Amino acid sequence: MSELGYKGFETFGHVVEDWDKKGTLEKLISQYKTPLISAYAPLNVIDPSVRKDEIATIVRWGNILKKYGASFIVIEAGGAKRTGYDFAAHRANIVGTLNEYGKALADIGVGCGLHQHTGTAIETRDEVYAVMESVDTRVFKFAPDVGQLQKGGADAAKVIKDFASITVHMHLKDFVNGPHMGGYSPLGIGMVDLKSILETMEQANPKANIMHELDPSRNMPYTPRQTAEISKWYLQRLGYMLGNS
């Protein structure tokens, strides 16, 4: 990431906590001059009995993030099994839970937002709209994965336009529906209208964090570095500069 000129990184909350305990995170950031921007947190939004513990976890992670200059947690809505899943029955509880997570993090000065994800409690276009039109957007924003939106059956560019004003963080990736990398691909290869999405964000919220990421898989057609190189080349073709200058 450092050699290619990416300006920051995100990793899982439990990884941040582990590296902090081991004393390795500060060294990595200092050595490679690539700051920590955010953390990813799969949290249960279905079972009220674990909510208190989940809040304690993300507050702990939030304080660690602040220690390293980061300020955002990307929340995956976990706890659901899609087989036989009744979103409508859980909607009110999901919204209430996300509001509580947002409030707890806002109280310590850390932002957060929904990262919808296939196979989770919030996957489809209708589920995304039902939640994001109901949450308290003063404390809880939208932090989508545009590749996941496309895979879940939505027009990712349209969703981003509809929620651009509250989209403050994004996982940018493409979707080809192929056999590798969960069906995803480096940028510019698949069916996601990335150009439109980036133009929308330029107009609505140019200070949003746009994170390029890609799922791994067995027998990948590219190395991780090659995926980053291809995606960087695509972004540069659109006029975006990733370099440190």
QUIQUI-V317455 format. One record per pair of residues at least 4 apart in sequence whose C-alpha atoms are under 8 Angstrom apart, sorted by the first residue. I is the first residue (numbers start at 1). J is the second residue. If there is no record, write none. Layout:
# QUIQUI-V317455
[[I J] [I J]]
This chain:
# QUIQUI-V317455
[[1 5] [1 6] [1 7] [1 34] [1 228] [2 6] [2 7] [2 32] [2 33] [2 34] [4 228] [4 229] [4 232] [4 242] [4 243] [5 242] [5 243] [5 244] [6 34] [6 242] [6 243] [6 244] [7 34] [7 35] [7 242] [7 243] [7 244] [8 34] [8 35] [8 36] [8 37] [9 34] [9 35] [9 36] [9 37] [9 38] [9 211] [10 36] [10 37] [10 38] [10 39] [10 40] [10 211] [11 15] [11 16] [11 38] [11 39] [11 40] [12 16] [12 39] [12 40] [12 41] [13 17] [13 39] [13 40] [13 41] [13 58] [13 61] [14 18] [14 61] [15 19] [16 20] [16 25] [16 39] [16 61] [16 64] [16 65] [17 21] [17 61] [17 64] [18 22] [19 23] [19 24] [19 25] [20 24] [20 25] [20 26] [20 64] [23 27] [24 28] [25 29] [26 30] [26 68] [27 31] [28 32] [29 33] [29 34] [29 35] [29 36] [30 34] [35 68] [35 69] [35 70] [36 65] [36 68] [36 69] [36 70] [37 69] [37 70] [37 71] [37 72] [38 65] [38 70] [38 71] [38 72] [38 73] [38 74] [39 65] [39 72] [39 73] [39 74] [40 73] [40 74] [40 75] [40 76] [41 58] [41 73] [41 74] [41 75] [41 76] [42 75] [42 76] [42 77] [42 78] [43 54] [43 75] [43 76] [43 77] [43 78] [43 79] [44 50] [44 51] [44 54] [44 77] [44 78] [44 79] [44 80] [45 51] [45 77] [45 78] [45 79] [45 93] [45 94] [45 97] [45 98] [45 121] [46 78] [46 79] [46 80] [46 90] [46 93] [46 94] [46 121] [47 51] [47 79] [48 93] [48 97] [50 54] [51 55] [51 97] [52 56] [53 57] [54 58] [55 59] [55 100] [55 101] [55 104] [56 60] [57 61] [58 62] [58 101] [58 105] [59 63] [59 104] [59 105] [59 108] [60 64] [61 65] [62 66] [62 71] [62 72] [62 73] [62 105] [62 108] [62 110] [63 67] [63 108] [64 68] [65 69] [65 70] [65 71] [65 72] [66 70] [66 71] [66 110] [71 109] [71 110] [71 111] [72 110] [72 111] [72 112] [73 110] [73 111] [73 112] [73 113] [74 112] [74 113] [74 114] [74 115] [74 143] [75 112] [75 113] [75 114] [75 115] [76 114] [76 115] [76 116] [76 117] [76 120] [77 114] [77 115] [77 116] [77 117] [77 120] [77 121] [77 122] [78 120] [78 121] [79 120] [79 121] [80 85] [80 119] [80 120] [80 121] [81 85] [81 119] [81 120] [81 121] [82 119] [82 120] [82 121] [86 90] [87 91] [87 121] [87 127] [88 92] [90 94] [91 95] [91 130] [91 131] [92 96] [93 97] [94 98] [94 131] [95 99] [95 131] [95 134] [95 135] [96 100] [96 135] [97 101] [98 102] [98 135] [98 140] [99 103] [99 135] [99 136] [99 139] [99 140] [100 104] [101 105] [102 106] [102 111] [102 112] [102 113] [102 139] [102 140] [103 107] [103 139] [103 140] [104 108] [105 109] [105 110] [105 111] [105 112] [106 110] [106 111] [106 139] [111 139] [111 140] [111 141] [112 139] [112 140] [112 141] [112 143] [113 140] [113 141] [113 142] [113 143] [113 168] [113 169] [114 140] [114 141] [114 142] [114 143] [114 144] [115 142] [115 143] [115 144] [115 145] [116 120] [116 122] [116 123] [116 128] [116 143] [116 144] [116 145] [116 148] [116 149] [117 122] [117 123] [117 145] [117 148] [117 149] [117 152] [118 122] [118 123] [118 124] [118 148] [118 151] [118 152] [119 123] [122 127] [122 128] [123 127] [123 128] [123 149] [123 152] [124 128] [124 149] [124 152] [124 153] [124 154] [125 129] [125 149] [125 152] [125 153] [125 154] [125 159] [126 130] [127 131] [128 132] [129 133] [130 134] [131 135] [132 137] [132 141] [132 142] [135 140] [136 140] [137 141] [137 166] [141 166] [141 167] [141 168] [142 163] [142 166] [142 167] [142 168] [142 169] [143 167] [143 168] [143 169] [143 170] [143 171] [144 149] [144 167] [144 169] [144 170] [144 171] [145 149] [145 170] [145 171] [145 172] [145 173] [146 150] [146 156] [146 157] [146 170] [146 171] [146 172] [146 173] [146 174] [146 192] [147 151] [147 156] [147 171] [147 172] [147 173] [147 174] [147 175] [147 184] [147 192] [148 152] [148 175] [149 153] [149 154] [149 155] [149 156] [150 154] [150 155] [150 156] [150 175] [150 192] [151 175] [151 177] [154 159] [155 159] [156 160] [156 192] [156 193] [156 197] [157 161] [157 192] [157 193] [157 194] [157 196] [157 197] [158 162] [159 163] [160 164] [160 167] [160 197] [160 200] [161 197] [161 200] [163 167] [164 200] [164 201] [164 204] [164 205] [165 204] [165 205] [167 205] [167 208] [168 205] [168 207] [168 208] [168 209] [169 208] [169 209] [169 210] [169 211] [170 208] [170 209] [170 210] [170 211] [171 210] [171 211] [171 212] [171 213] [172 187] [172 194] [172 210] [172 211] [172 212] [172 213] [173 184] [173 185] [173 186] [173 187] [173 192] [173 212] [173 213] [173 214] [174 184] [174 185] [174 186] [174 187] [174 188] [174 189] [174 190] [174 191] [174 192] [174 194] [175 183] [175 184] [175 185] [175 189] [175 190] [175 191] [175 192] [176 183] [176 184] [176 185] [176 189] [176 190] [176 191] [177 182] [177 183] [177 184] [178 182] [178 183] [178 184] [179 183] [180 184] [180 216] [180 217] [180 218] [180 219] [180 220] [180 221] [181 185] [181 214] [181 215] [181 216] [181 217] [181 218] [181 220] [182 215] [182 216] [182 217] [184 190] [184 214] [184 215] [185 189] [185 190] [185 214] [185 227] [186 190] [186 214] [186 227] [186 228] [186 230] [186 231] [187 194] [187 230] [187 231] [187 234] [187 235] [188 194] [188 231] [188 234] [193 197] [194 198] [195 199] [195 238] [196 200] [197 201] [198 202] [199 203] [200 204] [201 205] [201 206] [201 208] [202 206] [212 231] [214 227] [216 220] [222 226] [222 227] [223 227] [224 228] [225 229] [226 230] [227 231] [228 232] [229 233] [230 234] [231 235] [232 236] [232 242] [233 237] [234 238] [235 239] [235 240] [235 241] [236 240] [236 241] [236 242]]
